[in-house]
Amino acid sequence: MSFKDLLQDSELARIDAQHTAADGATTDAMGTLAGQIAALRQEVARQNVALTVLTQMLIERGGVDASQLKARFDQGMSRAAAEASLFTCPRCKQRVDKRRTQITASGTLCDDCYRAVMLEG
């Protein structure tokens, strides 16, 4: 085997080692992400059980009517959904529907600020 072949083989081995390390890092990151997702699922399940138990206790003790509780819950969910669809523009500080925004190289802006930036040139 020539010196050139040995160099090529060692270079290939080095590249292969780098790829193996990168694959290992990716696998580790995916494992960590999967672990985080599993932990979040467990937390959501625990919160669901706690909420269910507390709700049942309130209803059983006569502290609240089930239909009133459902109505309040629905109102709260509607407010949360509406709030989640809003965006605060970093330029004008106005809260707008996320559908009324533009993504720019320097970040997201509301449509009005985007137009103003475009006019400024």
C-alpha positions as CSV (number, residue, x, y, z in Angstrom):
1,M,0.0,0.0,0.0
2,S,1.4,3.4,-1.0
3,F,1.8,6.4,1.2
4,K,-0.9,8.1,-0.8
5,D,-3.3,5.2,-0.1
6,L,-2.6,5.4,3.6
7,L,-3.3,9.1,3.6
8,Q,-6.6,8.6,1.8
9,D,-7.5,5.8,4.1
10,S,-6.7,7.9,7.2
11,E,-8.7,10.8,5.8
12,L,-11.6,8.6,5.1
13,A,-11.4,7.2,8.6
14,R,-11.3,10.8,10.0
15,I,-14.4,11.8,7.9
16,D,-16.2,8.6,9.0
17,A,-15.4,9.3,12.6
18,Q,-16.8,12.8,12.2
19,H,-20.0,11.5,10.7
20,T,-20.3,8.9,13.4
21,A,-19.9,11.6,16.1
22,A,-22.4,13.9,14.3
23,D,-24.9,11.0,14.0
24,G,-24.4,10.3,17.7
25,A,-25.0,13.9,18.6
26,T,-28.2,13.9,16.5
27,T,-29.3,10.7,18.1
28,D,-28.6,12.2,21.6
29,A,-30.5,15.4,20.7
30,M,-33.4,13.4,19.4
31,G,-33.4,11.2,22.6
32,T,-33.3,14.4,24.7
33,L,-36.2,15.9,22.7
34,A,-38.2,12.6,23.0
35,G,-37.6,12.6,26.7
36,Q,-38.8,16.2,27.0
37,I,-41.9,15.5,25.0
38,A,-42.6,12.4,27.2
39,A,-42.2,14.5,30.4
40,L,-44.5,17.2,29.0
41,R,-47.1,14.6,28.2
42,Q,-46.9,13.3,31.7
43,E,-47.3,16.8,33.1
44,V,-50.3,17.4,30.9
45,A,-51.8,14.2,32.1
46,R,-51.2,15.1,35.8
47,Q,-52.7,18.5,35.3
48,N,-55.7,17.0,33.6
49,V,-56.2,14.6,36.5
50,A,-55.8,17.3,39.1
51,L,-58.3,19.6,37.2
52,T,-60.8,16.8,36.9
53,V,-60.6,15.9,40.6
54,L,-60.9,19.5,41.7
55,T,-63.9,20.0,39.4
56,Q,-65.6,16.9,40.6
57,M,-65.1,18.0,44.2
58,L,-66.6,21.4,43.6
59,I,-69.6,19.9,41.9
60,E,-70.1,17.2,44.5
61,R,-69.9,19.7,47.4
62,G,-72.5,21.9,45.8
63,G,-70.0,24.8,45.4
64,V,-70.7,25.3,41.8
65,D,-73.3,24.2,39.2
66,A,-71.9,21.9,36.5
67,S,-73.5,24.0,33.7
68,Q,-72.1,27.2,35.1
69,L,-68.7,25.6,35.4
70,K,-68.8,24.5,31.8
71,A,-69.9,28.0,30.6
72,R,-67.1,29.6,32.5
73,F,-64.6,27.1,31.1
74,D,-65.8,27.7,27.6
75,Q,-65.5,31.5,28.1
76,G,-61.9,31.1,29.4
77,M,-61.0,28.9,26.5
78,S,-62.4,31.4,24.0
79,R,-60.4,34.2,25.7
80,A,-57.2,32.1,25.6
81,A,-57.7,31.3,21.9
82,A,-58.3,34.9,21.1
83,E,-55.2,36.0,23.1
84,A,-53.1,33.3,21.3
85,S,-54.0,34.7,17.9
86,L,-52.7,38.2,18.8
87,F,-49.2,39.6,18.1
88,T,-47.6,42.6,19.7
89,C,-45.7,44.5,17.0
90,P,-42.2,45.4,18.3
91,R,-42.2,48.7,16.4
92,C,-45.6,50.3,17.3
93,K,-46.4,48.0,20.3
94,Q,-50.0,47.5,19.0
95,R,-51.6,44.1,19.4
96,V,-52.9,42.8,16.1
97,D,-54.2,39.5,14.7
98,K,-51.3,37.3,13.7
99,R,-52.8,37.2,10.2
100,R,-52.1,40.9,9.9
101,T,-48.4,40.6,10.1
102,Q,-45.4,40.4,7.8
103,I,-42.1,38.5,8.3
104,T,-39.1,40.7,7.4
105,A,-35.4,40.1,7.6
106,S,-35.3,42.1,10.8
107,G,-38.3,40.3,12.4
108,T,-42.1,40.3,12.3
109,L,-44.0,43.5,12.0
110,C,-47.7,44.4,11.8
111,D,-49.0,45.2,8.3
112,D,-49.1,49.0,9.1
113,C,-45.5,49.1,10.3
114,Y,-44.4,46.9,7.4
115,R,-46.0,49.3,4.9
116,A,-44.3,52.3,6.7
117,V,-40.9,50.6,6.5
118,M,-41.4,49.8,2.8
119,L,-42.3,53.5,2.1
120,E,-39.2,54.6,4.1
121,G,-37.2,52.6,1.7
